[in-house]
Amino acid sequence: MAKNTIAKLVTAAAALTGAAWAFDKYAQHKFQRSGISLAINKLSELSPSRTAQDEMALLDEHKSAERPAGLPGIILKSGIADVYDDGNDQDFDTFGMVTYRFKPRDYSSATVHNVTVLYVHGGGYITGFDAYHVAFMTRLARQMGVTVIAPDYAPAPWGTAKDAYRSITALYTRYGILNPDEKVILMGDSAGAGLAFGLALTWAKQGLQAPEGIIAISPWVDVTLSNPDIHAYVDRDPMLDADRLRVDAHEWAGQWSMDDSRISPLKANSADIKALHKSEVTIIQGSDEIFFPDVTDFATRLTSAGVKTKLHIGEHMTHDYPLQPIPEAKESWSQIEMAIVEATVE
């Protein structure tokens, strides 16, 4: 009886393995991507999509609701992350927000030493950390031996860009004072990557110490999404909807114009962009995103302004693909590691 059960389980496992292999081969041949990448995209396409009107109604509902907590308690209890305390006050609330810290298991085996990544998470400016962010930051700290600090800035409608700028700038300044020997990499994904560029532009204007490097994954560099070239990417992008994103951006902008370079870094003038030359910039971008035209334009402007910039394009990849558990993300990890090394090792 037991032998028959084991045989059936083995047969079932073999059948599943064979089916997965066949699907992967099909995806690579037909769509030039792995099976799991194709499955994630298909799930995104099948997920119910909200219209711009739905998005406005959702944000209105959120205004009367309590803001969701940051990282789940189980993450903190497990030791994956802790709450960063800068000694500024007793309740760990750092300049109006909680900041989380992900640390390497063993600093002695670090790729680089005395490096901190200030990670600004994405989420369309309306959501906080998700499971992808937690997994990504955990791996970043443990694989590369860097300390990752991640501010839990308040998304819309609970917070605005002005609030985030005040809090994250204060955190960055304070961290530099407390850790003068640390080299800081400013990093973010999606909306967070756009915010990272806006922060870097603002810090350069203010004369603050520039981060050693900026690493941006699928950055949202123009929240107006007014580039007509975007239309050619709509059918290729199963994750992002321009109309809905504009609603989110308008709520996030608050009193600021959506054309403000703090909201839309692509709108910055040449002199401001040139001021980023003290930081080495790495951008990782999927070729099938609606952000693609704006990101390639921004990378060209950075290079033309004399900013050392590397643009890595993931062919047939969609939004935030380096954060996904797919084979195609492997190369991006090598690109991130190289960016950190080149920016911080003299």
C-alpha positions in Angstrom: 0.0 0.0 0.0 2.8 2.4 1.0 4.8 1.5 -2.0 1.8 2.2 -4.3 1.3 5.6 -2.7 5.0 6.5 -3.1 4.9 5.3 -6.7 1.9 7.5 -7.4 3.5 10.5 -5.7 6.7 10.0 -7.7 4.7 9.7 -10.9 2.7 12.8 -10.2 5.9 14.8 -9.3 7.5 13.6 -12.6 4.4 14.7 -14.5 4.4 18.1 -12.9 8.1 18.5 -13.5 7.6 17.6 -17.1 4.7 19.9 -17.6 6.7 22.8 -16.0 9.7 22.0 -18.3 7.4 22.0 -21.4 5.7 25.2 -20.4 9.1 26.9 -19.8 10.3 25.8 -23.3 7.1 27.1 -24.8 7.4 30.5 -23.0 11.0 30.9 -24.1 10.2 30.0 -27.7 6.9 31.9 -28.1 7.5 34.9 -25.7 11.3 35.0 -25.2 10.9 34.7 -21.4 10.9 32.0 -18.8 7.8 30.1 -17.9 7.5 31.6 -14.4 7.9 35.1 -15.9 5.1 34.5 -18.4 2.9 33.1 -15.6 3.4 36.2 -13.5 2.5 38.4 -16.5 -0.6 36.3 -17.3 -1.8 36.5 -13.7 -1.3 40.3 -13.8 -3.4 40.4 -17.0 -6.2 38.4 -15.4 -6.3 40.4 -12.2 -9.2 42.8 -12.0 -8.1 46.3 -13.1 -9.3 49.5 -11.6 -10.4 52.5 -13.7 -9.3 56.0 -12.9 -12.7 56.6 -11.3 -12.3 53.4 -9.3 -8.9 54.7 -8.1 -10.3 58.0 -7.0 -13.0 56.3 -5.1 -10.5 54.0 -3.4 -8.3 56.9 -2.4 -11.3 58.6 -0.9 -12.1 55.5 1.1 -8.6 55.4 2.4 -8.8 59.0 3.7 -11.3 57.9 6.3 -9.4 54.7 7.2 -6.3 54.2 9.3 -3.1 53.8 7.5 -1.9 50.2 7.3 1.1 49.3 9.5 4.6 49.0 8.0 6.4 45.7 8.1 4.4 42.8 9.6 5.4 42.0 13.2 6.6 38.5 12.2 9.3 40.1 10.1 10.7 41.9 13.1 10.3 39.0 15.5 12.1 36.7 13.1 15.1 38.9 13.1 15.0 39.6 9.4 14.8 43.3 10.1 14.6 45.6 13.0 13.6 49.2 13.6 16.4 51.7 13.1 16.9 54.0 16.0 18.9 57.2 15.4 18.7 58.2 19.1 16.5 61.2 18.2 13.6 60.1 20.3 12.3 57.3 22.4 9.6 55.7 20.3 11.8 55.1 17.3 9.7 57.4 15.2 12.4 59.0 13.1 11.3 62.4 11.8 7.7 61.4 11.5 8.2 57.9 10.1 9.5 54.5 11.1 12.7 53.3 9.4 13.5 49.6 9.1 17.0 48.1 8.9 18.1 44.9 7.2 21.6 43.7 8.3 24.0 41.1 6.8 24.4 37.9 8.7 28.2 38.1 8.5 30.0 41.4 7.8 33.3 39.6 7.3 32.2 38.0 4.1 30.7 41.2 2.7 31.3 42.2 -1.0 32.0 45.7 0.2 32.5 47.2 3.6 31.0 50.3 5.3 28.2 50.6 2.8 24.6 51.4 3.5 21.8 51.3 1.0 19.0 53.8 1.6 16.1 52.0 -0.1 13.0 53.9 -1.1 10.3 51.5 -1.9 7.8 51.7 -4.8 4.1 51.1 -4.8 2.7 53.8 -7.0 2.9 56.3 -4.1 -0.2 54.7 -2.6 1.0 51.5 -0.9 3.8 50.5 1.5 6.2 47.6 1.6 5.1 44.3 0.0 6.5 40.8 0.1 8.7 41.5 -2.9 10.4 44.4 -1.2 11.0 42.5 2.0 12.6 39.5 0.1 14.6 41.9 -2.1 16.1 43.9 0.8 16.8 40.8 2.8 18.7 39.3 0.0 20.5 42.6 -0.7 21.8 42.8 2.8 22.7 39.1 3.2 24.2 38.5 -0.3 26.1 41.7 -0.6 26.9 42.4 3.0 25.4 45.9 3.1 23.2 47.5 5.6 19.8 48.5 4.2 17.7 51.2 5.8 14.2 51.5 4.5 12.0 54.5 5.4 8.3 53.8 5.8 7.2 57.1 4.4 3.5 57.7 4.4 1.9 57.1 0.9 -1.1 58.9 -0.4 -3.6 59.8 0.8 -2.1 59.7 4.3 1.0 61.6 3.2 2.3 63.7 0.3 5.5 64.2 -1.5 6.3 67.2 0.7 6.0 65.0 3.8 8.3 62.4 2.4 10.9 64.9 1.3 11.0 66.4 4.8 11.3 63.0 6.5 13.7 61.2 4.2 16.0 64.2 3.9 16.2 64.5 7.7 16.9 60.8 7.9 19.6 61.0 5.3 21.3 63.9 6.9 21.1 62.5 10.4 22.4 59.1 9.3 25.4 60.8 7.6 26.2 62.6 10.9 26.0 59.5 13.0 27.8 57.3 10.5 30.5 59.4 8.9 32.5 56.4 7.6 29.6 54.9 5.8 29.2 55.2 2.1 25.6 55.6 1.1 23.9 54.2 -2.0 20.5 55.7 -2.8 18.3 53.0 -4.3 14.6 52.5 -5.1 12.1 50.8 -7.4 9.3 52.2 -9.4 7.7 55.2 -7.7 10.4 54.9 -5.1 13.1 55.1 -7.7 11.5 58.2 -9.1 11.4 59.7 -5.6 15.1 58.7 -5.2 16.1 60.7 -8.3 14.0 63.7 -7.1 15.6 63.6 -3.7 19.1 63.4 -5.2 18.3 66.5 -7.4 17.1 68.4 -4.3 20.0 67.4 -2.1 22.4 68.6 -4.8 20.6 72.0 -4.9 20.8 72.1 -1.1 24.5 71.3 -1.1 24.1 68.1 0.9 26.7 65.3 0.6 25.8 63.4 -2.5 25.2 59.6 -2.3 28.0 57.5 -3.7 25.7 56.0 -6.2 22.0 55.9 -7.3 20.5 52.6 -8.4 17.0 52.8 -9.9 14.8 49.9 -10.9 12.0 50.7 -13.3 11.9 54.4 -12.2 8.8 56.5 -12.6 10.5 59.7 -13.8 7.6 61.6 -15.2 4.3 61.2 -13.3 2.3 63.0 -16.0 3.0 60.1 -18.4 2.4 62.6 -21.2 5.0 61.1 -23.6 3.1 60.0 -26.7 5.5 57.2 -27.2 4.0 55.5 -24.2 1.0 54.4 -26.3 3.2 51.9 -28.1 3.9 50.1 -24.8 0.4 49.8 -23.4 -0.4 46.4 -24.9 3.0 45.1 -23.8 2.7 46.1 -20.2 0.3 43.9 -18.1 1.0 45.7 -14.8 0.8 49.5 -15.2 -2.1 51.6 -16.2 -1.3 55.2 -17.1 -4.7 56.7 -16.2 -4.8 55.1 -12.8 -1.2 56.1 -12.1 -2.0 59.7 -12.9 -4.7 59.7 -10.2 -2.2 58.3 -7.7 0.4 60.9 -8.6 -2.0 63.8 -8.3 -3.0 62.7 -4.8 0.7 62.2 -3.9 1.8 65.6 -5.3 -0.4 67.5 -2.9 0.3 71.2 -3.3 3.1 70.6 -5.7 2.7 70.5 -9.5 3.0 67.2 -11.2 5.5 68.9 -13.5 7.7 69.7 -10.5 11.1 68.0 -10.9 10.8 66.7 -7.3 7.8 64.7 -8.6 8.9 64.2 -12.2 12.7 64.2 -12.3 12.6 64.1 -16.1 11.3 67.7 -16.0 14.5 68.9 -14.3 16.6 71.4 -16.3 20.0 70.5 -17.6 21.9 72.4 -14.9 20.1 70.5 -12.1 20.7 67.1 -13.8 24.4 68.0 -14.3 24.6 68.5 -10.5 24.1 64.7 -10.1 27.6 64.1 -11.5 29.0 63.2 -8.0 26.9 60.0 -7.9 27.3 57.1 -10.3 23.9 56.1 -11.7 22.7 52.7 -12.6 19.2 52.1 -14.1 17.6 48.7 -14.7 14.6 48.8 -16.9 12.3 46.4 -18.6 11.7 46.9 -22.3 8.0 46.2 -22.1 7.0 48.9 -19.6 5.1 52.0 -20.3 7.9 53.8 -18.4 10.4 52.7 -21.0 10.3 55.8 -23.3 10.7 58.2 -20.4 13.4 56.2 -18.7 15.5 56.0 -21.8 15.1 59.7 -22.4 16.2 60.4 -18.8 19.2 58.2 -19.1 20.2 60.1 -22.3 19.9 63.4 -20.5 22.0 62.1 -17.6 24.7 61.0 -19.9 24.6 64.2 -21.9 25.0 66.1 -18.7 28.2 64.3 -17.8 26.7 62.0 -15.2 28.3 58.5 -15.2 25.2 56.4 -16.1 24.6 52.8 -17.0 21.3 51.7 -18.4 20.6 48.0 -18.3 17.6 46.9 -20.4 15.8 43.7 -19.7 14.5 42.5 -23.1 10.9 41.4 -23.0 10.8 42.2 -19.3 8.0 44.1 -17.5 7.9 46.3 -14.5 10.2 45.7 -11.5 11.4 42.4 -12.9 14.6 42.3 -10.7 12.3 42.0 -7.6 10.5 39.0 -9.0 11.4 35.3 -8.4 12.3 34.7 -12.0 15.5 33.5 -13.8 15.8 36.7 -15.7 16.4 38.6 -12.4 19.7 36.8 -11.9 21.6 39.1 -14.3 20.2 42.2 -12.6 21.7 41.1 -9.3 25.1 41.0 -10.9 24.4 44.5 -12.3 23.4 45.8 -8.9 26.5 44.2 -7.2 28.8 45.8 -9.8 27.1 49.2 -9.4 27.6 49.1 -5.6 31.3 48.0 -6.0 32.1 50.6 -8.6 30.4 53.4 -6.7 32.0 52.7 -3.3 35.4 51.0 -3.9 38.1 53.4 -4.7 
